[in-house]
Amino acid sequence: MHISEGVLSPPVLITGAAITLIGTWIGLKNTKAQQVPLMAVLTSTFFVASLIHVPLGPSSVHLVLNGLVGILLGFGAFPSILIALLLQALFFQFGGIIVLGANTANMALPAVIVYLLFKKLCISEKRKNRIIGGFLSGSISIILSGTMVALCLFFTGSNFSHAAKTVLIAHVPIMIIEGIITALVVDFIFRVKPEMLLGTEH
């Protein structure tokens, strides 16, 4: 869901950069020292997962895993995703530096939202609740990210209205796949290393 350089209007770029700046500040402030290795692993996971992408107009379709990043890191998803997207922009020209704030906001804000909504389910003692929480985290984060990308394109200009609709439709299968992956990973982590899931609980 990278938006290419030179596509978005200045107001959209500024709004995205502001959201990312605030989110990253909160994430860094609340990140505990013991979470740094996990953040590094998830940054790498996000980096690799979204490398394999299919171009779609001014955006692209690929695995994201931001729901998983959000559940495990909370607000730490902002600096984690920011670093991954920065490296992708520098090494592979995916997205870009000017659009980095908007791209990060589109991925990280949904990650934080699903963390706030579904973290309790994901750390439930009942396996069914963990599966449901993980699936909702993975799928809804994609819905929200796709919606935010579409809104960025929509508010940039009417020329991108069709592209905005296409981006949303194209991410329906990704939504289901990410929901399943996140559910399985959350359940597995809870059973073998629950402290990874409990690390963002206060």
C-alpha positions as CSV (number, residue, x, y, z in Angstrom):
1,M,0.0,0.0,0.0
2,H,2.9,2.3,-0.7
3,I,1.7,5.6,-2.2
4,S,4.2,6.8,-4.8
5,E,6.2,10.1,-4.6
6,G,4.6,13.1,-6.2
7,V,1.0,11.9,-6.0
8,L,-0.4,13.4,-2.8
9,S,-1.3,17.0,-2.3
10,P,0.6,19.2,0.3
11,P,-2.3,19.2,2.8
12,V,-2.5,15.4,2.8
13,L,1.3,15.1,3.1
14,I,1.3,17.5,6.0
15,T,-1.5,15.8,7.8
16,G,0.2,12.4,7.4
17,A,3.5,13.7,8.6
18,A,1.8,15.3,11.7
19,I,0.1,12.0,12.6
20,T,3.4,10.1,12.2
21,L,5.4,12.6,14.2
22,I,2.9,12.5,17.1
23,G,2.5,8.7,16.9
24,T,6.3,8.1,16.8
25,W,6.9,10.4,19.8
26,I,4.3,8.5,21.8
27,G,5.7,5.2,20.7
28,L,9.3,6.0,21.6
29,K,8.2,7.5,24.9
30,N,6.3,4.3,25.9
31,T,8.6,1.7,24.5
32,K,10.3,-0.3,27.2
33,A,14.0,-1.4,26.9
34,Q,13.1,-5.0,26.8
35,Q,10.8,-4.4,23.8
36,V,13.6,-3.1,21.6
37,P,14.7,-6.5,20.3
38,L,11.1,-7.4,19.5
39,M,10.7,-4.1,17.7
40,A,13.7,-4.8,15.6
41,V,12.4,-8.3,14.6
42,L,8.9,-6.8,13.7
43,T,10.5,-4.0,11.8
44,S,12.4,-6.6,9.7
45,T,9.2,-8.7,9.3
46,F,7.2,-5.7,8.1
47,F,10.1,-4.7,5.8
48,V,10.3,-8.2,4.1
49,A,6.5,-8.8,4.0
50,S,5.8,-5.7,2.1
51,L,8.7,-6.0,-0.3
52,I,6.7,-8.5,-2.5
53,H,4.1,-6.1,-3.9
54,V,1.9,-5.8,-7.0
55,P,1.7,-2.2,-8.5
56,L,-1.8,-0.9,-8.6
57,G,-2.0,2.6,-10.1
58,P,-0.4,5.1,-7.7
59,S,-0.3,2.5,-4.9
60,S,0.4,-1.3,-4.6
61,V,-1.0,-4.5,-3.0
62,H,1.1,-6.7,-0.7
63,L,1.2,-8.4,2.7
64,V,1.4,-5.8,5.5
65,L,1.2,-7.5,8.9
66,N,0.6,-4.2,10.6
67,G,-2.1,-5.7,12.8
68,L,0.4,-8.1,14.2
69,V,2.9,-5.3,14.7
70,G,0.2,-3.3,16.5
71,I,-0.8,-6.1,18.8
72,L,2.8,-6.8,19.8
73,L,4.1,-3.3,20.1
74,G,1.1,-0.9,20.7
75,F,2.2,2.6,19.9
76,G,5.6,1.2,19.2
77,A,4.2,0.3,15.8
78,F,4.8,3.9,14.7
79,P,8.6,4.0,15.0
80,S,8.8,0.3,13.9
81,I,6.9,0.9,10.7
82,L,8.5,4.3,10.1
83,I,12.0,2.7,10.1
84,A,10.9,-0.2,7.8
85,L,9.3,2.2,5.3
86,L,12.3,4.6,5.4
87,L,14.7,1.7,4.5
88,Q,12.4,0.5,1.7
89,A,12.3,4.1,0.3
90,L,16.1,4.4,0.5
91,F,17.0,1.0,-0.8
92,F,14.2,0.1,-3.2
93,Q,12.5,3.4,-4.0
94,F,9.1,2.1,-2.7
95,G,7.1,5.1,-1.7
96,G,9.5,7.9,-1.0
97,I,10.9,10.3,1.6
98,I,8.4,13.1,1.0
99,V,5.4,10.8,1.2
100,L,7.0,8.8,4.1
101,G,4.8,10.5,6.8
102,A,1.6,9.6,5.0
103,N,2.6,6.1,4.2
104,T,3.6,5.5,7.8
105,A,0.4,7.0,9.1
106,N,-1.6,4.7,6.8
107,M,0.0,1.6,8.2
108,A,0.8,2.5,11.8
109,L,-2.4,4.3,12.9
110,P,-4.6,1.2,12.1
111,A,-2.0,-0.9,13.9
112,V,-2.5,1.2,17.1
113,I,-6.3,1.2,16.6
114,V,-6.5,-2.6,16.5
115,Y,-4.2,-2.8,19.5
116,L,-6.6,-0.6,21.5
117,L,-9.6,-2.5,20.3
118,F,-8.5,-6.2,20.4
119,K,-5.4,-6.5,22.7
120,K,-7.6,-7.9,25.5
121,L,-9.0,-10.6,23.3
122,C,-5.5,-11.5,22.0
123,I,-4.2,-12.2,25.6
124,S,-7.3,-14.0,26.7
125,E,-6.9,-17.4,28.4
126,K,-9.5,-18.8,26.0
127,R,-8.1,-19.9,22.7
128,K,-11.2,-19.0,20.8
129,N,-11.0,-15.4,22.0
130,R,-7.3,-15.2,21.0
131,I,-8.1,-16.6,17.5
132,I,-11.0,-14.1,17.1
133,G,-8.9,-11.2,18.4
134,G,-6.0,-12.1,16.1
135,F,-8.2,-12.5,13.1
136,L,-10.0,-9.1,13.7
137,S,-6.6,-7.4,14.3
138,G,-5.2,-8.7,11.1
139,S,-8.2,-8.1,8.9
140,I,-9.5,-4.8,10.3
141,S,-6.0,-3.2,10.2
142,I,-6.0,-3.9,6.4
143,I,-9.5,-2.5,6.0
144,L,-8.4,0.6,7.9
145,S,-5.1,1.0,6.0
146,G,-6.8,0.5,2.7
147,T,-9.5,3.1,3.7
148,M,-6.8,5.6,4.7
149,V,-4.9,5.1,1.4
150,A,-8.1,5.6,-0.5
151,L,-8.9,8.8,1.5
152,C,-5.4,10.1,0.9
153,L,-6.0,9.7,-2.9
154,F,-9.6,11.0,-2.7
155,F,-8.6,14.2,-0.9
156,T,-5.7,14.7,-3.3
157,G,-8.0,15.1,-6.3
158,S,-11.0,13.6,-8.2
159,N,-8.5,12.1,-10.7
160,F,-7.7,9.4,-8.2
161,S,-11.3,8.5,-7.2
162,H,-11.2,5.4,-9.4
163,A,-7.8,4.4,-8.0
164,A,-9.1,4.8,-4.5
165,K,-12.0,2.4,-5.1
166,T,-9.7,-0.1,-6.8
167,V,-7.3,0.0,-3.8
168,L,-10.1,-0.9,-1.4
169,I,-11.5,-3.7,-3.5
170,A,-8.0,-5.2,-4.2
171,H,-7.3,-5.5,-0.5
172,V,-10.3,-7.7,0.3
173,P,-8.4,-11.0,-0.2
174,I,-5.4,-9.5,1.6
175,M,-7.7,-8.7,4.5
176,I,-8.7,-12.4,4.9
177,I,-5.2,-13.7,4.5
178,E,-3.8,-11.3,7.1
179,G,-6.6,-12.1,9.5
180,I,-5.7,-15.8,9.3
181,I,-2.0,-15.3,9.6
182,T,-2.3,-12.9,12.6
183,A,-4.7,-15.2,14.4
184,L,-2.4,-18.2,14.1
185,V,0.7,-16.2,15.1
186,V,-1.0,-14.6,18.1
187,D,-2.2,-17.9,19.3
188,F,1.2,-19.5,18.8
189,I,3.0,-16.7,20.6
190,F,0.6,-16.8,23.6
191,R,1.3,-20.6,24.0
192,V,5.1,-20.5,23.7
193,K,6.2,-17.0,24.8
194,P,3.2,-15.1,26.3
195,E,5.5,-12.3,27.6
196,M,5.8,-11.0,24.1
197,L,2.1,-10.3,24.0
198,L,2.0,-9.0,27.6
199,G,4.8,-6.6,27.0
200,T,2.6,-3.7,26.0
201,E,0.2,-4.2,28.9
202,H,0.4,-1.5,31.6
